[in-house]
Amino acid sequence: MLAIIAVIASFFMGALGPAQDPCNCLPKNIKRTDVVSAEISRPGRTLAKRVTVEQKLKELKARCRKGKLVDPAGKQIYFYQMQGCWGNPPDDYQEILKRQASDLEKLKLRYRVIEMTCNPDGIQPS
């Protein structure tokens, strides 16, 4: 009898686990392995310390609520793909960066914004 209860309990615990995984509520264009930020661990090295979407969501203690990804305060999480990692910037780069700053300012009023790096390698363009 105890073995049956243990099997049933493990089934329900397993069934609840994936439902509580915040990565189950990710937008279709974002994967749990996508890089949120990357930086060189020590000057002169090419190895970068990378933070993935999954790691960032754990850090924020994010969860799914009604099919949406939210932070502990209930604010919806929004992923924003940053621009500006140009080796040779376009002529209108200042306008692009100004528009990006404006967009971020507006989004942060409504969402918890995760700024996705434009440089997942973490290596500065030459």
Secondary structure as GFF3:
##gff-version 3
##sequence-region A 1 126
A	DSSP	alpha_helix	2	20	.	.	.	ID=ss1
A	DSSP	three_ten_helix	22	25	.	.	.	ID=ss2
A	DSSP	beta_strand	35	40	.	.	.	ID=ss3
A	DSSP	beta_strand	48	52	.	.	.	ID=ss4
A	DSSP	alpha_helix	53	60	.	.	.	ID=ss5
A	DSSP	beta_strand	63	65	.	.	.	ID=ss6
A	DSSP	beta_strand	68	70	.	.	.	ID=ss7
A	DSSP	beta_strand	77	81	.	.	.	ID=ss8
A	DSSP	alpha_helix	93	110	.	.	.	ID=ss9
A	DSSP	beta_strand	112	116	.	.	.	ID=ss10
###
